[in-house]
Every structure is written in structure tokens, then in C-alpha cells.
């Protein structure tokens, strides 16, 4: 909700926090993202108007985007299985994003990323079902929450690609949707597995809490690591 109005975007788009007045569009052939108006204001009177373009952020298509609670850190996932962390900044004349790090750990296209700012975490999932937890402050690998396709995960059987990931900023719990199953875990261990067609009222309440908390979460502090090689190409802006 923005000013008591429901704001929604389609596939390949992400509402940029904290105010959701802009949205990011990704997945185009320029291997970058563009920023568009999601709410009409006195400054931006045309809905969906493009106000900034950042090309060549990756070496392949951008497949997922997330951001910290204040929009100052943007995370992009790519079809080449890499994740990149960007520092976003703006002034009255321009908008910029600067590459801080490239995270490598997946072996298939990234299908979902989510930033849990208050816990300093990034959760990512790929097309083979692997889910990885990253440290947003130190920009490093923490642990693999779920293994990938054709790999046994205890008594949970075999899994397919990750559809969505989300995190609760109050307790650090992570929700992962994989092939119609919902996995709910703590920061370091898997807690339970649910089928979407068999969710209890308590499960639904927890899901809603996670969605609301992830929308309202604040920004987490920390020192950024050095940027990875390549990417971070040109950008165009319109104000």
C-alpha cells in the first residue's frame, strides 16, 4: 500500500523500498535494469515512465532483484548463476549504482533473491533447488540451506527449482517455495516442510507475518567487501 492505494507490478518487476514510488524492471537483453514510476507525483506525472537505465550489470540476463529496507543496497541475480551486490545513491541530478561484490556459489540460473536487512542476510535460490544464505555485511557465504536437484536432503527427498524466497526481519526465519512445497527454516537449520494445499491457519499467519515484515524491514549496517570483476556498465537517466 502506498498512500492508501494498492500498488502492484507484473512479472520481471520489483517495487523499490522504502516508499515503493518506483519499481525496477529487469530481464531485458541489455543485461541490466531500469527504474520506472509506480506512483504519480508532482515531479513524475506519467505512470511507468522510465527515469533511469543501468545496462550491462551482468554478463547474462538479470533474473531476480531485491533491495534493503531503505533501497540503499540492491541485489541482482543472474542467469549465469552469479549474484551481485550494488550500492545505490542519488542526488538532485542523477542516480548511480556501484558494484560492491559478486557472490559465487550456485551452479544454475538464479531464480529468486531476498534481502533480510535487520539480520544482515541475503537468501538466494536457483533453478536446481539450491538455497544459499549469504552474509550481507561481510559479503560472504554462510551456509547452504537446501541442496540442489538430484541431491538427497535428509528424508525430504528430491527437489526442483526454487520459485520464491522470503525472510522474516523479526526472527530471521526463511521461507522457500520449491515445486509447490514450502520450506520454513531458521537461520541455520531446516524446521519443517509444507505442501501449499495443506497449510494450516497458523502456517498462513506466519507466511503473512514474513511478507509484512520483509516489506517493513529496516536497513542493516555493515562494511561492504570489494567489488567483483566485470559488470557495472553504463547507465542513462531522465528526470
Short mmCIF file of the C-alpha atoms (twelve columns), coordinates in Angstrom:
data_MODEL
# 
_entry.id   MODEL 
# 
loop_
_atom_site.group_PDB 
_atom_site.id 
_atom_site.type_symbol 
_atom_site.label_atom_id 
_atom_site.label_alt_id 
_atom_site.label_comp_id 
_atom_site.label_asym_id 
_atom_site.label_seq_id 
_atom_site.Cartn_x 
_atom_site.Cartn_y 
_atom_site.Cartn_z 
_atom_site.pdbx_PDB_model_num 
ATOM 1   C CA . UNK A 1   0.000  0.000   0.000   1 
ATOM 2   C CA . UNK A 2   1.257  3.495   -0.945  1 
ATOM 3   C CA . UNK A 3   -0.747 6.437   0.385   1 
ATOM 4   C CA . UNK A 4   -3.711 4.099   0.957   1 
ATOM 5   C CA . UNK A 5   -3.538 2.921   -2.657  1 
ATOM 6   C CA . UNK A 6   -2.696 -0.603  -3.747  1 
ATOM 7   C CA . UNK A 7   0.386  -0.620  -5.975  1 
ATOM 8   C CA . UNK A 8   1.253  -3.752  -7.922  1 
ATOM 9   C CA . UNK A 9   3.739  -4.644  -10.638 1 
ATOM 10  C CA . UNK A 10  3.936  -7.567  -13.020 1 
ATOM 11  C CA . UNK A 11  6.463  -10.308 -13.625 1 
ATOM 12  C CA . UNK A 12  10.017 -9.114  -14.126 1 
ATOM 13  C CA . UNK A 13  9.443  -6.081  -11.886 1 
ATOM 14  C CA . UNK A 14  10.269 -5.236  -8.261  1 
ATOM 15  C CA . UNK A 15  8.851  -2.401  -6.125  1 
ATOM 16  C CA . UNK A 16  11.776 -0.465  -4.686  1 
ATOM 17  C CA . UNK A 17  11.634 0.230   -0.919  1 
ATOM 18  C CA . UNK A 18  11.193 2.116   1.278   1 
ATOM 19  C CA . UNK A 19  8.335  4.101   -0.297  1 
ATOM 20  C CA . UNK A 20  7.615  1.964   -3.395  1 
ATOM 21  C CA . UNK A 21  7.266  5.106   -5.511  1 
ATOM 22  C CA . UNK A 22  9.487  3.499   -8.162  1 
ATOM 23  C CA . UNK A 23  9.877  -0.024  -9.472  1 
ATOM 24  C CA . UNK A 24  12.777 -1.879  -11.049 1 
ATOM 25  C CA . UNK A 25  12.267 -3.727  -14.324 1 
ATOM 26  C CA . UNK A 26  14.710 -6.500  -15.195 1 
ATOM 27  C CA . UNK A 27  15.215 -9.373  -17.628 1 
ATOM 28  C CA . UNK A 28  15.916 -7.352  -20.762 1 
ATOM 29  C CA . UNK A 29  18.564 -8.074  -23.435 1 
ATOM 30  C CA . UNK A 30  20.848 -5.301  -22.156 1 
ATOM 31  C CA . UNK A 31  21.662 -7.455  -19.091 1 
ATOM 32  C CA . UNK A 32  20.678 -4.616  -16.792 1 
ATOM 33  C CA . UNK A 33  17.752 -2.955  -15.034 1 
ATOM 34  C CA . UNK A 34  15.615 0.141   -15.482 1 
ATOM 35  C CA . UNK A 35  13.804 2.303   -12.941 1 
ATOM 36  C CA . UNK A 36  10.182 3.345   -13.542 1 
ATOM 37  C CA . UNK A 37  7.500  5.449   -11.866 1 
ATOM 38  C CA . UNK A 38  4.970  3.368   -9.920  1 
ATOM 39  C CA . UNK A 39  3.061  6.232   -8.266  1 
ATOM 40  C CA . UNK A 40  2.250  9.549   -9.919  1 
ATOM 41  C CA . UNK A 41  3.705  12.562  -8.075  1 
ATOM 42  C CA . UNK A 42  4.006  16.293  -8.857  1 
ATOM 43  C CA . UNK A 43  7.540  15.569  -10.097 1 
ATOM 44  C CA . UNK A 44  6.717  12.420  -12.043 1 
ATOM 45  C CA . UNK A 45  3.274  12.800  -13.580 1 
ATOM 46  C CA . UNK A 46  3.459  9.872   -16.006 1 
ATOM 47  C CA . UNK A 47  2.917  6.359   -14.668 1 
ATOM 48  C CA . UNK A 48  5.525  3.772   -15.769 1 
ATOM 49  C CA . UNK A 49  7.829  6.484   -17.069 1 
ATOM 50  C CA . UNK A 50  11.447 5.331   -17.189 1 
ATOM 51  C CA . UNK A 51  13.668 7.575   -15.061 1 
ATOM 52  C CA . UNK A 52  16.934 5.619   -15.114 1 
ATOM 53  C CA . UNK A 53  18.565 2.794   -17.050 1 
ATOM 54  C CA . UNK A 54  21.566 0.745   -15.921 1 
ATOM 55  C CA . UNK A 55  22.899 -1.561  -18.644 1 
ATOM 56  C CA . UNK A 56  25.473 -4.385  -18.531 1 
ATOM 57  C CA . UNK A 57  25.226 -5.071  -14.818 1 
ATOM 58  C CA . UNK A 58  25.824 -8.774  -15.535 1 
ATOM 59  C CA . UNK A 59  27.167 -10.919 -18.354 1 
ATOM 60  C CA . UNK A 60  23.733 -12.500 -18.944 1 
ATOM 61  C CA . UNK A 61  20.054 -11.799 -18.245 1 
ATOM 62  C CA . UNK A 62  19.128 -10.440 -14.799 1 
ATOM 63  C CA . UNK A 63  16.588 -12.892 -13.382 1 
ATOM 64  C CA . UNK A 64  15.806 -11.547 -9.895  1 
ATOM 65  C CA . UNK A 65  16.098 -8.340  -7.869  1 
ATOM 66  C CA . UNK A 66  15.783 -7.436  -4.194  1 
ATOM 67  C CA . UNK A 67  16.810 -4.486  -2.030  1 
ATOM 68  C CA . UNK A 68  17.469 -3.466  1.550   1 
ATOM 69  C CA . UNK A 69  14.756 -1.759  3.567   1 
ATOM 70  C CA . UNK A 70  15.851 1.754   2.595   1 
ATOM 71  C CA . UNK A 71  16.692 0.893   -1.011  1 
ATOM 72  C CA . UNK A 72  20.352 1.721   -0.472  1 
ATOM 73  C CA . UNK A 73  21.572 -1.792  -1.293  1 
ATOM 74  C CA . UNK A 74  20.336 -3.620  -4.392  1 
ATOM 75  C CA . UNK A 75  20.914 -7.326  -5.034  1 
ATOM 76  C CA . UNK A 76  20.635 -8.797  -8.528  1 
ATOM 77  C CA . UNK A 77  20.606 -12.455 -9.541  1 
ATOM 78  C CA . UNK A 78  21.647 -13.599 -12.996 1 
ATOM 79  C CA . UNK A 79  21.087 -16.467 -15.418 1 
ATOM 80  C CA . UNK A 80  24.829 -17.180 -15.272 1 
ATOM 81  C CA . UNK A 81  24.355 -18.223 -11.587 1 
ATOM 82  C CA . UNK A 82  26.083 -15.173 -10.079 1 
ATOM 83  C CA . UNK A 83  24.695 -12.664 -7.569  1 
ATOM 84  C CA . UNK A 84  25.864 -9.075  -7.444  1 
ATOM 85  C CA . UNK A 85  25.590 -6.500  -4.662  1 
ATOM 86  C CA . UNK A 86  25.211 -2.840  -5.575  1 
ATOM 87  C CA . UNK A 87  25.350 0.358   -3.536  1 
ATOM 88  C CA . UNK A 88  22.645 2.738   -4.729  1 
ATOM 89  C CA . UNK A 89  22.949 6.506   -4.371  1 
ATOM 90  C CA . UNK A 90  21.277 9.567   -5.802  1 
ATOM 91  C CA . UNK A 91  21.240 13.356  -5.680  1 
ATOM 92  C CA . UNK A 92  19.058 16.010  -7.276  1 
ATOM 93  C CA . UNK A 93  20.755 15.484  -10.642 1 
ATOM 94  C CA . UNK A 94  21.499 11.765  -11.006 1 
ATOM 95  C CA . UNK A 95  21.151 8.197   -9.765  1 
ATOM 96  C CA . UNK A 96  24.056 5.771   -9.534  1 
ATOM 97  C CA . UNK A 97  24.681 2.167   -8.538  1 
ATOM 98  C CA . UNK A 98  28.193 0.930   -7.745  1 
ATOM 99  C CA . UNK A 99  29.278 -2.700  -7.721  1 
ATOM 100 C CA . UNK A 100 30.455 -3.879  -4.297  1 
ATOM 101 C CA . UNK A 101 30.755 -7.647  -4.702  1 
ATOM 102 C CA . UNK A 102 29.963 -10.667 -6.863  1 
ATOM 103 C CA . UNK A 103 28.815 -13.767 -4.980  1 
ATOM 104 C CA . UNK A 104 29.537 -17.184 -6.491  1 
ATOM 105 C CA . UNK A 105 28.115 -20.428 -5.102  1 
ATOM 106 C CA . UNK A 106 25.240 -21.506 -7.326  1 
ATOM 107 C CA . UNK A 107 25.667 -23.714 -10.378 1 
ATOM 108 C CA . UNK A 108 22.418 -22.896 -12.209 1 
ATOM 109 C CA . UNK A 109 20.412 -19.732 -13.031 1 
ATOM 110 C CA . UNK A 110 19.319 -17.661 -10.040 1 
ATOM 111 C CA . UNK A 111 15.525 -17.716 -9.734  1 
ATOM 112 C CA . UNK A 112 14.972 -15.710 -6.514  1 
ATOM 113 C CA . UNK A 113 16.850 -13.404 -4.138  1 
ATOM 114 C CA . UNK A 114 15.727 -11.649 -0.971  1 
ATOM 115 C CA . UNK A 115 17.447 -9.255  1.436   1 
ATOM 116 C CA . UNK A 116 16.727 -9.564  5.184   1 
ATOM 117 C CA . UNK A 117 18.233 -6.252  6.250   1 
ATOM 118 C CA . UNK A 118 17.845 -6.397  10.017  1 
ATOM 119 C CA . UNK A 119 19.663 -9.724  10.160  1 
ATOM 120 C CA . UNK A 120 22.225 -8.746  7.532   1 
ATOM 121 C CA . UNK A 121 21.297 -11.704 5.316   1 
ATOM 122 C CA . UNK A 122 20.735 -12.455 1.650   1 
ATOM 123 C CA . UNK A 123 18.749 -15.556 0.665   1 
ATOM 124 C CA . UNK A 124 19.099 -16.882 -2.871  1 
ATOM 125 C CA . UNK A 125 17.610 -19.813 -4.781  1 
ATOM 126 C CA . UNK A 126 18.385 -21.342 -8.157  1 
ATOM 127 C CA . UNK A 127 16.845 -23.449 -10.907 1 
ATOM 128 C CA . UNK A 128 18.185 -26.686 -9.397  1 
ATOM 129 C CA . UNK A 129 16.578 -26.082 -5.996  1 
ATOM 130 C CA . UNK A 130 19.650 -24.947 -4.084  1 
ATOM 131 C CA . UNK A 131 19.102 -22.239 -1.454  1 
ATOM 132 C CA . UNK A 132 22.096 -20.347 -0.056  1 
ATOM 133 C CA . UNK A 133 22.348 -17.954 2.878   1 
ATOM 134 C CA . UNK A 134 24.854 -15.088 2.475   1 
ATOM 135 C CA . UNK A 135 26.246 -12.505 4.903   1 
ATOM 136 C CA . UNK A 136 25.201 -9.049  3.681   1 
ATOM 137 C CA . UNK A 137 27.694 -7.275  5.956   1 
ATOM 138 C CA . UNK A 138 30.791 -9.305  5.092   1 
ATOM 139 C CA . UNK A 139 29.530 -10.271 1.623   1 
ATOM 140 C CA . UNK A 140 30.422 -13.926 2.018   1 
ATOM 141 C CA . UNK A 141 28.873 -17.418 2.017   1 
ATOM 142 C CA . UNK A 142 27.221 -18.556 5.268   1 
ATOM 143 C CA . UNK A 143 25.654 -21.926 4.536   1 
ATOM 144 C CA . UNK A 144 23.549 -23.929 2.097   1 
ATOM 145 C CA . UNK A 145 20.000 -24.260 3.458   1 
ATOM 146 C CA . UNK A 146 18.773 -26.632 0.755   1 
ATOM 147 C CA . UNK A 147 20.726 -28.747 -1.693  1 
ATOM 148 C CA . UNK A 148 20.032 -28.792 -5.396  1 
ATOM 149 C CA . UNK A 149 18.239 -31.094 -7.797  1 
ATOM 150 C CA . UNK A 150 19.102 -34.795 -7.674  1 
ATOM 151 C CA . UNK A 151 20.772 -34.370 -4.294  1 
ATOM 152 C CA . UNK A 152 19.275 -36.018 -1.224  1 
ATOM 153 C CA . UNK A 153 18.255 -33.660 1.582   1 
ATOM 154 C CA . UNK A 154 17.844 -35.883 4.620   1 
ATOM 155 C CA . UNK A 155 14.425 -37.520 4.399   1 
ATOM 156 C CA . UNK A 156 12.906 -34.713 2.337   1 
ATOM 157 C CA . UNK A 157 13.511 -36.449 -0.979  1 
ATOM 158 C CA . UNK A 158 14.500 -34.707 -4.188  1 
ATOM 159 C CA . UNK A 159 13.601 -31.152 -5.181  1 
ATOM 160 C CA . UNK A 160 13.179 -28.949 -8.255  1 
ATOM 161 C CA . UNK A 161 13.770 -25.258 -8.892  1 
ATOM 162 C CA . UNK A 162 13.146 -22.515 -6.336  1 
ATOM 163 C CA . UNK A 163 10.099 -20.380 -7.128  1 
ATOM 164 C CA . UNK A 164 10.407 -17.767 -4.367  1 
ATOM 165 C CA . UNK A 165 12.333 -16.920 -1.199  1 
ATOM 166 C CA . UNK A 166 11.460 -14.561 1.654   1 
ATOM 167 C CA . UNK A 167 12.754 -13.754 5.136   1 
ATOM 168 C CA . UNK A 168 11.287 -12.537 8.432   1 
ATOM 169 C CA . UNK A 169 13.169 -9.485  9.736   1 
ATOM 170 C CA . UNK A 170 11.961 -10.112 13.314  1 
ATOM 171 C CA . UNK A 171 13.287 -13.634 13.850  1 
ATOM 172 C CA . UNK A 172 15.451 -14.465 10.826  1 
ATOM 173 C CA . UNK A 173 13.187 -17.300 9.626   1 
ATOM 174 C CA . UNK A 174 13.349 -18.052 5.924   1 
ATOM 175 C CA . UNK A 175 10.502 -19.245 3.682   1 
ATOM 176 C CA . UNK A 176 11.304 -21.028 0.435   1 
ATOM 177 C CA . UNK A 177 8.841  -22.189 -2.213  1 
ATOM 178 C CA . UNK A 178 10.123 -25.179 -4.207  1 
ATOM 179 C CA . UNK A 179 7.886  -27.033 -6.661  1 
ATOM 180 C CA . UNK A 180 4.688  -26.458 -4.674  1 
ATOM 181 C CA . UNK A 181 6.313  -27.147 -1.287  1 
ATOM 182 C CA . UNK A 182 7.046  -24.518 1.330   1 
ATOM 183 C CA . UNK A 183 10.197 -24.904 3.408   1 
ATOM 184 C CA . UNK A 184 10.444 -22.857 6.605   1 
ATOM 185 C CA . UNK A 185 13.754 -22.621 8.383   1 
ATOM 186 C CA . UNK A 186 15.697 -20.718 10.974  1 
ATOM 187 C CA . UNK A 187 18.981 -19.021 10.254  1 
ATOM 188 C CA . UNK A 188 20.943 -22.258 10.306  1 
ATOM 189 C CA . UNK A 189 18.616 -25.258 10.087  1 
ATOM 190 C CA . UNK A 190 15.558 -26.595 8.291   1 
ATOM 191 C CA . UNK A 191 12.455 -26.675 10.507  1 
ATOM 192 C CA . UNK A 192 9.529  -28.037 8.550   1 
ATOM 193 C CA . UNK A 193 8.184  -28.809 5.094   1 
ATOM 194 C CA . UNK A 194 4.668  -27.954 3.935   1 
ATOM 195 C CA . UNK A 195 2.526  -28.562 0.888   1 
ATOM 196 C CA . UNK A 196 0.734  -25.401 -0.252  1 
ATOM 197 C CA . UNK A 197 -2.552 -27.309 -0.427  1 
ATOM 198 C CA . UNK A 198 -2.256 -28.401 3.225   1 
ATOM 199 C CA . UNK A 199 -1.361 -25.178 5.041   1 
ATOM 200 C CA . UNK A 200 -2.893 -24.639 8.460   1 
ATOM 201 C CA . UNK A 201 -4.163 -21.295 9.718   1 
ATOM 202 C CA . UNK A 202 -1.006 -20.906 11.810  1 
ATOM 203 C CA . UNK A 203 1.151  -21.549 8.753   1 
ATOM 204 C CA . UNK A 204 -0.769 -18.954 6.766   1 
ATOM 205 C CA . UNK A 205 -0.417 -16.450 9.609   1 
ATOM 206 C CA . UNK A 206 3.356  -16.994 9.689   1 
ATOM 207 C CA . UNK A 207 3.579  -16.530 5.933   1 
ATOM 208 C CA . UNK A 208 1.686  -13.243 6.171   1 
ATOM 209 C CA . UNK A 209 3.945  -12.088 9.002   1 
ATOM 210 C CA . UNK A 210 7.034  -12.845 6.924   1 
ATOM 211 C CA . UNK A 211 5.625  -10.974 3.921   1 
ATOM 212 C CA . UNK A 212 4.703  -7.945  6.027   1 
ATOM 213 C CA . UNK A 213 7.980  -7.936  7.965   1 
ATOM 214 C CA . UNK A 214 10.038 -8.184  4.795   1 
ATOM 215 C CA . UNK A 215 8.121  -5.190  3.403   1 
ATOM 216 C CA . UNK A 216 8.597  -3.062  6.525   1 
ATOM 217 C CA . UNK A 217 12.116 -4.108  7.499   1 
ATOM 218 C CA . UNK A 218 14.822 -1.545  8.148   1 
ATOM 219 C CA . UNK A 219 18.311 -1.367  6.708   1 
ATOM 220 C CA . UNK A 220 21.170 -3.334  8.231   1 
ATOM 221 C CA . UNK A 221 24.601 -1.795  8.687   1 
ATOM 222 C CA . UNK A 222 27.934 -3.307  7.863   1 
ATOM 223 C CA . UNK A 223 31.092 -2.935  5.830   1 
ATOM 224 C CA . UNK A 224 30.977 -3.860  2.171   1 
ATOM 225 C CA . UNK A 225 33.528 -6.116  0.525   1 
ATOM 226 C CA . UNK A 226 35.365 -5.261  -2.642  1 
ATOM 227 C CA . UNK A 227 33.544 -5.372  -5.936  1 
ATOM 228 C CA . UNK A 228 33.895 -8.321  -8.261  1 
ATOM 229 C CA . UNK A 229 35.390 -8.182  -11.712 1 
ATOM 230 C CA . UNK A 230 33.327 -7.082  -14.692 1 
ATOM 231 C CA . UNK A 231 29.826 -5.632  -14.895 1 
ATOM 232 C CA . UNK A 232 28.653 -2.290  -13.609 1 
ATOM 233 C CA . UNK A 233 28.310 -0.862  -17.116 1 
ATOM 234 C CA . UNK A 234 26.762 2.325   -18.404 1 
ATOM 235 C CA . UNK A 235 23.559 3.973   -17.283 1 
ATOM 236 C CA . UNK A 236 21.116 6.517   -18.667 1 
ATOM 237 C CA . UNK A 237 18.880 8.782   -16.650 1 
ATOM 238 C CA . UNK A 238 15.872 11.007  -17.255 1 
ATOM 239 C CA . UNK A 239 14.410 13.409  -14.701 1 
# 
